[in-house]
């Protein structure tokens, strides 16, 4: 029995297991909609449960490599605790607990991946997974829109590729396809620039992702692309600046960002007109206005965590009634968080993402390798997309939030100072 346990422990702690687990996890998380469509929600939930169990076994086998203080960010633990507590004052406890289980499950998988793979390995694995899913999406759209000329209703593919879109791929909606495509482009470029991917594979990968994002006809893609472009330029400027001038440059960039956000709010109507997203945005404004009427009723604790809305639970059924629609979310992660877990939950969610963004940005500013730029650029994408969608609260979006927060905390955290004090080492970040 002891021999078998040792063999199992060595297998779970092996590099091969880490690589296989990461690949399976990424394909499952980012392909969750397609898996559920081809099989069932029960199958998808079973896959997530198995990944959680195997992940825990891997962490136990690697326990000597882990520091208890650095297993997960404290903001993540606090947010999960708050959302779990919200189930006890939710309007429907059982659905709320099920939703929390999914939230915790995806977070656990992200924590496992973050500990068994370093940043470069994670980026390469994610790049491989997204190449497979985007290629499969393109094939499905070609078959539906050109070869067979018929919609694939179980995948929500409308077969409009020949008409210029919008297309959905294997991700359910055009906005989700556009979001995944932008994440893919960031990942492919970082792979290419870090010399992990040859130009012969990187250029076609970027082209496919760009093609799918264009034909998704998602109004949010242009906003995401612009935000990532501006963030990339700013990060390059900081990385190339002399060390003595970086602090001043960082503050200047922060001031420009704040001014830009204010200007974007003041000129929002013109921006909407340029993007030709008037009706789409107007629907969102109507929804947010209705949601606001319910957030004031429970401003601190919210109505309980549900993730994607339960159509039969209050207040979601009431919101859909008054908006004469069938929304599955508030189409804004911040409004959704405020509605479900109140100001307390929103503060913890903002801290989780905000602290991770600041930490990862500072790390990327001084680390030589371009791979460290992946985390802050993905977090910028998640933050901007959260204004228009609630993707960051469920499935792949939430997985990326947790993974990026863990990555940021591993390189720049108060826990690092505690670990250093215990080992008489000084934590440093190598400069240029």
MARLUMNU-78005 format. One line per field, with one value per residue (C-alpha): residue number from 1; residue in three letters; chain; x, y, z. Coordinates in steps of 0.1 Angstrom, whole numbers. Example, Ala and Ser with C-alpha at 12.3 -4.5 7.8 and 13.67 -1.06 7.14 Angstrom:
! residues 2
pos	[1_2]
code	[Ala_Ser]
unit	[A_A]
X	[123_137]
Y	[-45_-11]
Z	[78_71]
***
This chain:
! residues 432
pos	[1_2_3_4_5_6_7_8_9_10_11_12_13_14_15_16_17_18_19_20_21_22_23_24_25_26_27_28_29_30_31_32_33_34_35_36_37_38_39_40_41_42_43_44_45_46_47_48_49_50_51_52_53_54_55_56_57_58_59_60_61_62_63_64_65_66_67_68_69_70_71_72_73_74_75_76_77_78_79_80_81_82_83_84_85_86_87_88_89_90_91_92_93_94_95_96_97_98_99_100_101_102_103_104_105_106_107_108_109_110_111_112_113_114_115_116_117_118_119_120_121_122_123_124_125_126_127_128_129_130_131_132_133_134_135_136_137_138_139_140_141_142_143_144_145_146_147_148_149_150_151_152_153_154_155_156_157_158_159_160_161_162_163_164_165_166_167_168_169_170_171_172_173_174_175_176_177_178_179_180_181_182_183_184_185_186_187_188_189_190_191_192_193_194_195_196_197_198_199_200_201_202_203_204_205_206_207_208_209_210_211_212_213_214_215_216_217_218_219_220_221_222_223_224_225_226_227_228_229_230_231_232_233_234_235_236_237_238_239_240_241_242_243_244_245_246_247_248_249_250_251_252_253_254_255_256_257_258_259_260_261_262_263_264_265_266_267_268_269_270_271_272_273_274_275_276_277_278_279_280_281_282_283_284_285_286_287_288_289_290_291_292_293_294_295_296_297_298_299_300_301_302_303_304_305_306_307_308_309_310_311_312_313_314_315_316_317_318_319_320_321_322_323_324_325_326_327_328_329_330_331_332_333_334_335_336_337_338_339_340_341_342_343_344_345_346_347_348_349_350_351_352_353_354_355_356_357_358_359_360_361_362_363_364_365_366_367_368_369_370_371_372_373_374_375_376_377_378_379_380_381_382_383_384_385_386_387_388_389_390_391_392_393_394_395_396_397_398_399_400_401_402_403_404_405_406_407_408_409_410_411_412_413_414_415_416_417_418_419_420_421_422_423_424_425_426_427_428_429_430_431_432]
code	[Unk_Unk_Unk_Unk_Unk_Unk_Unk_Unk_Unk_Unk_Unk_Unk_Unk_Unk_Unk_Unk_Unk_Unk_Unk_Unk_Unk_Unk_Unk_Unk_Unk_Unk_Unk_Unk_Unk_Unk_Unk_Unk_Unk_Unk_Unk_Unk_Unk_Unk_Unk_Unk_Unk_Unk_Unk_Unk_Unk_Unk_Unk_Unk_Unk_Unk_Unk_Unk_Unk_Unk_Unk_Unk_Unk_Unk_Unk_Unk_Unk_Unk_Unk_Unk_Unk_Unk_Unk_Unk_Unk_Unk_Unk_Unk_Unk_Unk_Unk_Unk_Unk_Unk_Unk_Unk_Unk_Unk_Unk_Unk_Unk_Unk_Unk_Unk_Unk_Unk_Unk_Unk_Unk_Unk_Unk_Unk_Unk_Unk_Unk_Unk_Unk_Unk_Unk_Unk_Unk_Unk_Unk_Unk_Unk_Unk_Unk_Unk_Unk_Unk_Unk_Unk_Unk_Unk_Unk_Unk_Unk_Unk_Unk_Unk_Unk_Unk_Unk_Unk_Unk_Unk_Unk_Unk_Unk_Unk_Unk_Unk_Unk_Unk_Unk_Unk_Unk_Unk_Unk_Unk_Unk_Unk_Unk_Unk_Unk_Unk_Unk_Unk_Unk_Unk_Unk_Unk_Unk_Unk_Unk_Unk_Unk_Unk_Unk_Unk_Unk_Unk_Unk_Unk_Unk_Unk_Unk_Unk_Unk_Unk_Unk_Unk_Unk_Unk_Unk_Unk_Unk_Unk_Unk_Unk_Unk_Unk_Unk_Unk_Unk_Unk_Unk_Unk_Unk_Unk_Unk_Unk_Unk_Unk_Unk_Unk_Unk_Unk_Unk_Unk_Unk_Unk_Unk_Unk_Unk_Unk_Unk_Unk_Unk_Unk_Unk_Unk_Unk_Unk_Unk_Unk_Unk_Unk_Unk_Unk_Unk_Unk_Unk_Unk_Unk_Unk_Unk_Unk_Unk_Unk_Unk_Unk_Unk_Unk_Unk_Unk_Unk_Unk_Unk_Unk_Unk_Unk_Unk_Unk_Unk_Unk_Unk_Unk_Unk_Unk_Unk_Unk_Unk_Unk_Unk_Unk_Unk_Unk_Unk_Unk_Unk_Unk_Unk_Unk_Unk_Unk_Unk_Unk_Unk_Unk_Unk_Unk_Unk_Unk_Unk_Unk_Unk_Unk_Unk_Unk_Unk_Unk_Unk_Unk_Unk_Unk_Unk_Unk_Unk_Unk_Unk_Unk_Unk_Unk_Unk_Unk_Unk_Unk_Unk_Unk_Unk_Unk_Unk_Unk_Unk_Unk_Unk_Unk_Unk_Unk_Unk_Unk_Unk_Unk_Unk_Unk_Unk_Unk_Unk_Unk_Unk_Unk_Unk_Unk_Unk_Unk_Unk_Unk_Unk_Unk_Unk_Unk_Unk_Unk_Unk_Unk_Unk_Unk_Unk_Unk_Unk_Unk_Unk_Unk_Unk_Unk_Unk_Unk_Unk_Unk_Unk_Unk_Unk_Unk_Unk_Unk_Unk_Unk_Unk_Unk_Unk_Unk_Unk_Unk_Unk_Unk_Unk_Unk_Unk_Unk_Unk_Unk_Unk_Unk_Unk_Unk_Unk_Unk_Unk_Unk_Unk_Unk_Unk_Unk_Unk_Unk_Unk_Unk_Unk_Unk_Unk_Unk_Unk_Unk_Unk_Unk_Unk_Unk_Unk_Unk_Unk_Unk_Unk_Unk_Unk_Unk_Unk_Unk_Unk_Unk_Unk_Unk_Unk_Unk_Unk_Unk_Unk_Unk_Unk_Unk_Unk_Unk_Unk_Unk_Unk_Unk_Unk_Unk]
unit	[A_A_A_A_A_A_A_A_A_A_A_A_A_A_A_A_A_A_A_A_A_A_A_A_A_A_A_A_A_A_A_A_A_A_A_A_A_A_A_A_A_A_A_A_A_A_A_A_A_A_A_A_A_A_A_A_A_A_A_A_A_A_A_A_A_A_A_A_A_A_A_A_A_A_A_A_A_A_A_A_A_A_A_A_A_A_A_A_A_A_A_A_A_A_A_A_A_A_A_A_A_A_A_A_A_A_A_A_A_A_A_A_A_A_A_A_A_A_A_A_A_A_A_A_A_A_A_A_A_A_A_A_A_A_A_A_A_A_A_A_A_A_A_A_A_A_A_A_A_A_A_A_A_A_A_A_A_A_A_A_A_A_A_A_A_A_A_A_A_A_A_A_A_A_A_A_A_A_A_A_A_A_A_A_A_A_A_A_A_A_A_A_A_A_A_A_A_A_A_A_A_A_A_A_A_A_A_A_A_A_A_A_A_A_A_A_A_A_A_A_A_A_A_A_A_A_A_A_A_A_A_A_A_A_A_A_A_A_A_A_A_A_A_A_A_A_A_A_A_A_A_A_A_A_A_A_A_A_A_A_A_A_A_A_A_A_A_A_A_A_A_A_A_A_A_A_A_A_A_A_A_A_A_A_A_A_A_A_A_A_A_A_A_A_A_A_A_A_A_A_A_A_A_A_A_A_A_A_A_A_A_A_A_A_A_A_A_A_A_A_A_A_A_A_A_A_A_A_A_A_A_A_A_A_A_A_A_A_A_A_A_A_A_A_A_A_A_A_A_A_A_A_A_A_A_A_A_A_A_A_A_A_A_A_A_A_A_A_A_A_A_A_A_A_A_A_A_A_A_A_A_A_A_A_A_A_A_A_A_A_A_A_A_A_A_A_A_A_A_A_A_A_A_A_A_A_A_A_A_A_A_A_A_A_A_A_A_A_A_A_A_A_A_A_A_A_A_A_A_A_A_A]
X	[0_28_45_13_9_44_39_6_22_51_26_5_36_52_57_38_7_10_11_-18_-39_-33_-43_-74_-84_-80_-98_-127_-129_-128_-148_-175_-203_-195_-191_-225_-241_-228_-235_-253_-248_-245_-215_-199_-204_-190_-159_-153_-158_-133_-108_-113_-107_-76_-64_-66_-47_-20_-16_-15_13_32_25_63_66_38_36_3_3_6_-19_-45_-48_-65_-89_-100_-107_-126_-147_-155_-164_-187_-205_-209_-224_-248_-265_-280_-299_-306_-341_-334_-307_-303_-296_-273_-253_-250_-238_-213_-200_-193_-176_-154_-147_-134_-114_-98_-88_-72_-53_-40_-29_-13_8_19_28_48_37_54_41_6_7_19_-8_-35_-22_-25_-60_-73_-58_-78_-110_-108_-99_-129_-151_-140_-146_-181_-189_-177_-198_-229_-227_-211_-210_-243_-260_-280_-278_-265_-291_-277_-245_-264_-245_-267_-248_-242_-206_-213_-233_-204_-217_-224_-208_-206_-182_-182_-187_-225_-226_-208_-196_-181_-164_-150_-138_-120_-105_-90_-75_-62_-45_-27_-16_-4_16_32_41_56_76_89_101_79_62_76_63_50_25_20_10_-18_-30_-32_-49_-76_-83_-85_-108_-132_-132_-140_-169_-183_-195_-193_-195_-172_-143_-132_-133_-113_-88_-83_-79_-53_-35_-32_-22_5_20_20_37_64_70_75_97_120_122_152_147_149_120_97_78_70_60_37_19_16_0_-24_-35_-40_-61_-83_-87_-95_-122_-138_-136_-151_-180_-186_-184_-202_-230_-206_-185_-217_-227_-192_-193_-229_-239_-268_-296_-274_-261_-296_-308_-280_-288_-324_-313_-288_-315_-339_-311_-303_-338_-332_-297_-309_-333_-303_-273_-248_-256_-274_-299_-276_-250_-264_-237_-258_-293_-319_-349_-373_-357_-364_-353_-342_-376_-389_-361_-368_-405_-401_-375_-396_-366_-349_-315_-292_-270_-268_-245_-221_-200_-199_-237_-242_-219_-236_-270_-261_-237_-240_-214_-194_-191_-184_-156_-139_-143_-128_-99_-93_-90_-75_-47_-38_-37_-14_9_12_17_46_61_58_75_107_110_130_108_78_58_52_31_5_-11_-17_-29_-54_-65_-71_-92_-112_-117_-129_-151_-167_-183_-203_-206_-206_-182_-157_-181_-185_-166_-136_-137_-137_-110_-88_-95_-83_-54_-41_-46_-26_1_3_4_32_56_47_29_31_34_67_81_69_84_116_118_114_142_165_162_154_127_138_125_154_154_165]
Y	[0_24_17_24_56_68_60_79_108_109_108_136_157_150_175_153_155_192_196_173_188_223_214_196_224_252_233_225_260_279_253_250_262_238_209_216_220_187_168_184_208_178_165_199_201_166_176_206_185_159_187_201_167_160_195_191_158_175_203_178_158_191_204_207_232_254_281_282_320_321_294_320_358_371_392_360_342_372_374_337_339_369_352_320_340_357_324_326_358_349_347_311_293_261_278_303_275_258_290_295_259_267_300_282_253_275_295_263_251_285_283_248_259_290_268_240_261_293_323_313_277_290_314_286_262_288_297_260_257_289_279_246_263_292_269_247_278_289_254_253_287_277_245_263_295_283_246_235_269_261_273_250_259_237_258_290_294_314_306_342_340_345_376_391_380_382_349_331_303_277_304_310_347_371_392_362_352_388_387_354_365_396_374_351_379_391_355_348_381_374_339_353_381_357_334_306_305_307_334_306_296_330_350_326_323_361_363_337_354_388_374_359_391_412_389_386_422_427_464_458_444_478_492_462_465_502_497_469_490_520_498_481_515_528_496_498_534_525_495_515_546_551_537_572_584_555_566_600_583_559_587_606_576_572_608_604_573_591_620_596_579_612_623_590_594_630_620_587_596_605_574_552_569_562_526_523_506_529_504_479_504_518_484_482_516_506_474_491_517_489_470_502_503_469_476_504_480_459_482_464_427_423_397_367_352_335_341_339_349_323_333_320_338_372_399_386_376_410_428_408_415_453_453_430_408_376_388_362_389_427_430_447_428_457_462_424_422_451_436_401_407_444_471_447_422_449_463_429_422_456_450_415_429_463_451_424_450_473_445_429_463_471_437_440_474_460_424_419_392_403_374_394_418_391_394_432_433_405_423_455_435_419_453_470_441_441_475_458_422_400_375_380_366_331_304_315_351_344_317_344_369_344_332_367_377_346_354_390_380_354_381_411_405_411_373_375_396_372_342_362_370_333_322_353_362_396_396_415_422_422_454_461]
Z	[0_9_-25_-44_-25_-33_-69_-70_-52_-77_-106_-92_-85_-119_-147_-171_-148_-145_-182_-188_-161_-174_-209_-198_-175_-201_-228_-204_-189_-223_-241_-214_-236_-264_-240_-224_-258_-272_-240_-210_-181_-159_-179_-177_-140_-136_-155_-133_-102_-113_-122_-87_-70_-91_-85_-47_-50_-70_-44_-16_-35_-40_-5_3_-25_-13_13_32_32_-6_-17_-27_-26_6_-15_-33_0_13_-18_-18_19_13_-16_4_33_9_2_37_29_-8_-20_-31_-10_-30_-64_-47_-31_-65_-81_-53_-58_-95_-85_-60_-84_-112_-87_-73_-108_-115_-82_-91_-126_-111_-88_-110_-141_-143_-163_-196_-193_-186_-216_-239_-227_-230_-265_-275_-261_-277_-311_-310_-299_-324_-352_-343_-342_-377_-390_-374_-389_-424_-423_-410_-430_-463_-468_-453_-452_-421_-385_-358_-332_-304_-306_-312_-345_-369_-400_-411_-420_-457_-449_-429_-395_-366_-358_-324_-329_-301_-274_-275_-282_-305_-275_-259_-291_-294_-258_-262_-296_-279_-251_-278_-297_-265_-257_-293_-294_-261_-272_-304_-287_-260_-287_-275_-309_-344_-368_-391_-364_-346_-376_-388_-352_-348_-382_-373_-340_-357_-384_-358_-337_-369_-380_-345_-351_-314_-305_-275_-295_-308_-272_-259_-288_-282_-244_-249_-275_-253_-223_-244_-256_-220_-207_-234_-225_-188_-196_-218_-195_-172_-137_-121_-143_-140_-109_-124_-157_-138_-120_-153_-170_-141_-144_-182_-175_-151_-175_-203_-183_-174_-211_-222_-199_-210_-247_-243_-267_-295_-289_-291_-324_-338_-328_-342_-309_-300_-297_-280_-255_-249_-240_-215_-200_-195_-179_-156_-146_-136_-117_-98_-84_-67_-55_-33_-15_-3_-8_16_13_-20_-30_-28_-51_-83_-110_-141_-132_-121_-142_-116_-86_-73_-82_-116_-127_-117_-136_-168_-164_-162_-191_-212_-219_-208_-195_-180_-164_-158_-188_-164_-139_-114_-115_-112_-82_-65_-72_-59_-30_-24_-17_5_-23_-49_-28_-24_-62_-71_-46_-61_-96_-88_-65_-91_-119_-99_-88_-122_-139_-115_-121_-159_-157_-143_-155_-187_-202_-222_-208_-177_-198_-203_-169_-168_-204_-197_-165_-185_-210_-181_-165_-197_-207_-172_-181_-209_-199_-168_-182_-153_-128_-143_-162_-183_-173_-136_-141_-157_-129_-103_-123_-129_-93_-82_-107_-95_-58_-64_-77_-55_-22_16_19_0_28_54_35_31_68_76_52_58_22_6_-20_-51_-85_-111_-130_-165]
***
